[in-house]
Amino acid sequence: MNYRIITSILGRILAIEAGLLLLPLAVSVLYGEAVMPFVWTIGLCLAGGGALLALGHKHTGTLHPREGFASVALSWVVISLFGALPFVFSGAIPNYIDALFEIISGFTTTGASVLPAVEVVPKGVLFWRSFSHLVGGMGVLVFMMAVLPTDDEHSMHLLRAEVPGPVKGKLTPKMRGTARSLYIIYLVMTAAEVVFLLAGGLNWFDALTTAFGTAGTGGFGVRNASIGAYGSAYVDMVVGVFMVLFGVNFNLYYIVLIRRSLKGFKSQELGVYLLVVAAATVTIALNISHLYDGFLQAMRYSFFQVSSIITTTGFATADFDLWPSYSRALLVLLMLLGACAGSTGGGTKVARLVILGKTIWGEIRKLLFPRAVGRVTLDGERLEAGAIHNTMVFYMLYTLIALLSFLLLSLEGFDLETTFTSVISCLSNIGPGLGRVGPTGNFAFWSGPSKLVLSLCMLLGRLEIFPVLTLFAAGIRARKS
């Protein structure tokens, strides 16, 4: 393991975090709030980053896959450990474990919160809380590759470890160009949503923080009633549509917008994703229509909540925990599914579901037609055995981690609905669940150890398990050697 190169990357990440903290610092100045919580955090980030850069200054060798996975996992841990400090220093969340849970939820774009009321929290802290969604949505190391000179060979391993989805590749000949292309599309879409929200009557602060939460599919709101606080069908529709858009694979946007090719629209994953959104919206609307003034109003709330859950954003306009059993059960299934690979959404990803379905069908065909040549394809291209194997292993690990976390949390004695959906909402990076962690609840009632388990679930879900497990494996190997 090349520890010097990992240390150098961590130093750069802390330096970037110090720069990012200047934005919430400016917001605090604008609103006349205390600025020292951010000043102290920036100072600690610069000190820690400088020390790490000094340790890794003369690193040699190349960044192999194991160093890439370890760098990604450690970067997310380090940026969270320091990112929690403004909550503690400001007094908004005095307990460090709670503050760590909150910022991990922010960076991993989960949106699970320990805050019972957000409108009393200082604006600068709220801005940092929502801004963490924007940073974590596309990935902090992708951002680093976009703004800092990086070796192309090194960057590929970082991108593979951080960008969600079973299949990854270059969009441009240079990885730095790929990272920049992704971030340009990401930021332009975010800016477009801000414009639409301002046109709907939201102020600058609410428009920016709502767009941050939508872009990162995180769902931290600045109102106690989330998006429902605005009481606007227009705002609901804008946020709902943009949630669906941010749940699409960003590679497709590049193909359509930059390469001007219609090939992106032929994506099988995109077709399944939109079909699931449409089918879930209509069936839930039919199921809840008796609760609202007609089918159209039911469609409004159904579409928003389906968009929010399948993209793992977690915004709410209604207390869906009060909906009929079918609607709640379908929303839980959407939690497990998640958005498209290569999007900012969480979950197990639609692409994996497509691969799983095709693999199962292929095995059935082998039983029916033993001489048939079985091939699993995605968008007309044959998938390698390694990609299929990776998908199967991912589902197994996801299930095992969910079950183990569920057992650990069940020791606290809360109802099964609350316990199970707490795990699923964190592992799939959604935020709200059912029961005590529903859209009107929060995660404050969990004990410190349980919050650490859920925080680990959030990191495992955002990094799609393998980078974190690689880090643990490297630690065990180092201890044995």
Secondary structure, 3 states (H helix, E strand, C coil): CCHHHHHHHHHHHHHHHHHHCHHHHHHHHHCCCCCHHHHHHHHHHHHHHHHHHHHCCCCCCCCCHHHHHHHHHHHHHHHHHHHCHHHHHHCCCCCHHHHHHHHHHHHCCCCCCCCCCCCCCCHHHHHHHHHHHHHHHHCHHHHHHHHCCCCHHHHHHHHHHHCCCCCCCCCCCCHHHHHHHHHHHHHHHHHHHHHHHHHCCCCHHHHHHHHHHHHCCCCCCCCCCHHHHHCCHHHHHHHHHHHHHHCCCHHHHHHHHHCCCHHHHHCHHHHHHHHHHHHHHHHHHHHHHHHCCCHHHHHHHHHHHHHHHHCCCCCCCCCHHHCCHHHHHHHHHHHHHCCCCCCCCCCCCHHHHHHHHHHHHHHHHHHHCCCCCCCCEECCEECCHHHHHHHHHHHHHHHHHHHHHHHHHHCCCCCHHHHHHHHHHHHCCCCCCCHHHCCCCCCCCCCHHHHHHHHHHHHHHHCCCHHHHHHHHHHHHHHHC
